[in-house]
Amino acid sequence: MGRIPGSKKKRMWIREGDVVIANPWEVQDCKAEVIWKYTRPQVEWLERKGYIKY
């Protein structure tokens, strides 16, 4: 379960299957704060360069 900070909340929509960077909370390991969401071209570039296996 992730929380989108207020400054990004209105500009960012997250759907199942999206690739994101999340920072886990220190007090609750099951929750995190979403830092960044990758677009489809960015994910394809990361796959080609070998940074992620999707």
Summary of the structure (lengths in Angstrom):
residues: 54
radius of gyration: 12.4
end to end distance: 20.2
largest distance: 35.9
contacts: 96
relative contact order: 0.24
helix: 26%
strand: 24%
